Amino acid sequence: MEPSGMAMFGLEPDLDPSVRAFRVLLATGQRLHALMDDRLRPDGLTTQQAALLTIVKAMDGPSVTQAARALGTTHQNAAQLVTALTRKEFLRTEPDPADRRRRVLIATETGDAYWRDRDPADYAALADWFSTLSPDELQTLTTLAERLLRSLTARRPTE
């Protein structure tokens, strides 16, 4: 017999609140990731690649190590994303002006133009995905998720 409702995500109502919160956030994140992957796939991109590009723009020239840390992934995975995005001409690497031995990631005009063209449709999709929440609920969700993320970012993965 196939589970129905939230039980199919392992979200039985009698779960410990922390376990339930973890599972609902994990399932929600995975679903959002899959939905965005579906949107990006026709252009040969992934949600992780898009997230890395967002981080590169926000951090204004991070190293691969810094970008990996911000993305919450390994250096090896980030390096693979950088290789793919460099091949697609969305990123380039340059020597760090402060330490020429180190390389930094720079978003290209090709990537910037790509996002300018598709951002309105992506923003509309995100608005649709979150339309089940009122503006106040969306603000509360964001505030709580940001607080949790800040707390978790300060922890080492083995804690």
Secondary structure, 3 states (H helix, E strand, C coil): CCCCHHHHHCCCCCCCHHHHHHHHHHHHHHHHHHHHHHHHHHHCCCHHHHHHHHHHHHHCCCCHHHHHHHHCCCHHHHHHHHHHHHHCCCEEEEEECCEEEEEEEEECHHHHHHHHHHHHHHHHHHHHHCCCCCHHHHHHHHHHHHHHHHHHHCCCCCC
